[in-house]
Amino acid sequence: MSQNKTTATAADPRAFVEAIEHPTRRADGLVLLDLFAEVSGFQPVMWGGSIVGYGRYHYRYKTGREGDFLATGFSPRKANLSIYIMPGYQDYSEIMGRLGKHKLGKSCLYVNKLADIDLDVLRELIAAGLRDLDKIWKVESG
């Protein structure tokens, strides 16, 4: 059975964000480091080479596949900020309508810059995602 390609590492999340060349992406990443920690109550952990995660959960599917993954987090990518809410965004249309300028993937929210969104609404979204994920898979410290 295949393993997750993205796993927790010992790399320092703050050093990762501080090393980002793009000044806006770096500044936004520093804001997100603290915002996610505040909302989640978890310390940041690097997942793979570019995702900052908060909390983790262990999943086991009916097929027998199981593993661990970050509960929530973000990645300051070149093109945009990717924000991960693991239960997906299907039940969050009311919150998403108040968020501001964004694009959606299955479990990923794409934002060009934090100035485009309402950070209080983002806090609400992170909290809702963690609460809903914990109903499916127990969320634990990272």
C-alpha positions in Angstrom: 0.0 0.0 0.0 1.4 3.4 -0.9 2.4 6.0 1.7 1.6 9.7 1.8 4.1 11.7 -0.1 3.6 14.7 2.2 4.8 13.9 5.8 5.8 15.9 8.8 9.4 17.0 9.0 11.7 18.5 11.6 12.3 21.7 9.5 11.6 25.0 11.2 8.3 26.6 9.9 9.3 30.2 10.9 12.7 29.8 9.1 10.9 28.5 6.0 8.6 31.5 5.9 11.3 34.0 6.7 13.3 32.7 3.7 10.6 33.4 1.2 11.9 35.9 -1.4 8.7 37.6 -2.4 8.1 40.3 0.3 4.3 40.2 0.3 4.2 36.4 0.4 6.7 36.4 3.2 4.8 39.0 5.2 1.5 37.2 4.7 3.2 33.9 5.7 4.3 35.4 8.9 0.8 36.7 9.7 -0.6 33.2 8.9 2.0 31.5 11.2 0.6 33.3 14.2 -3.1 33.3 13.0 -3.2 29.6 12.6 -1.5 29.0 15.9 -3.9 31.3 17.7 -7.0 29.7 16.2 -5.9 26.1 16.3 -4.0 26.1 19.6 -1.3 24.0 17.8 2.3 24.8 17.1 3.3 24.8 13.4 5.0 21.8 11.8 6.5 21.6 8.3 4.8 19.0 6.1 7.0 18.2 3.1 9.1 21.0 1.9 6.4 23.8 1.6 3.4 23.3 3.8 3.0 24.7 7.3 0.6 22.5 9.2 -1.2 22.7 12.5 -2.5 19.6 14.3 -2.7 16.2 12.7 -5.2 13.4 12.3 -5.0 9.7 11.7 -7.3 8.4 9.0 -8.2 4.8 8.1 -10.4 4.2 5.0 -12.6 1.2 4.3 -10.0 0.1 1.8 -7.5 -0.3 4.6 -5.4 2.6 3.6 -4.4 4.7 6.6 -2.0 7.4 7.5 -1.5 10.8 9.2 -2.0 14.2 7.7 -2.1 17.9 8.8 -5.4 19.1 10.2 -5.1 22.6 8.8 -2.4 24.8 7.4 -1.1 26.9 4.6 1.6 27.1 1.9 3.0 30.4 0.6 3.4 29.3 -3.0 4.8 31.5 -5.8 1.4 32.0 -7.5 -0.7 32.4 -4.3 -1.3 31.4 -0.7 -2.8 27.9 -0.5 -4.9 27.4 2.7 -5.8 23.9 3.7 -9.1 23.1 5.4 -9.3 19.3 5.4 -13.0 18.6 5.5 -13.2 20.6 2.2 -15.3 23.7 1.6 -18.7 22.2 0.6 -20.4 23.1 3.8 -18.9 26.5 4.2 -20.7 28.6 1.5 -22.0 31.1 4.0 -18.6 31.7 5.5 -16.9 31.7 2.0 -19.4 34.3 0.9 -18.0 36.7 3.5 -14.3 35.8 3.0 -13.3 38.1 0.1 -11.5 37.4 -3.1 -10.5 33.7 -3.4 -10.6 30.5 -5.6 -11.4 27.0 -4.4 -10.0 23.6 -4.8 -11.3 20.4 -3.1 -9.6 21.0 0.3 -7.5 24.1 -0.7 -8.4 27.7 -0.8 -6.3 30.0 -3.0 -5.7 33.6 -2.0 -3.5 36.1 -3.9 -2.7 38.1 -0.8 -4.2 38.5 2.7 -5.2 42.0 1.9 -7.9 40.4 -0.4 -9.7 38.7 2.4 -11.2 39.3 5.8 -8.9 37.7 8.4 -11.7 37.4 11.0 -13.7 35.4 8.5 -10.6 33.3 7.8 -10.3 32.6 11.6 -13.9 31.5 11.6 -13.3 29.2 8.6 -10.2 27.6 10.2 -12.1 27.0 13.5 -15.1 25.5 11.6 -12.8 23.2 9.6 -11.0 21.9 12.6 -14.3 21.3 14.5 -15.8 19.5 11.5 -12.6 17.4 10.9 -12.5 16.4 14.5 -16.1 14.9 14.1 -14.7 12.6 11.4 -11.1 11.9 12.5 -9.7 12.9 16.0 -7.5 16.0 15.6 -4.4 16.0 17.8 -1.3 18.1 18.4 1.1 18.0 15.5 
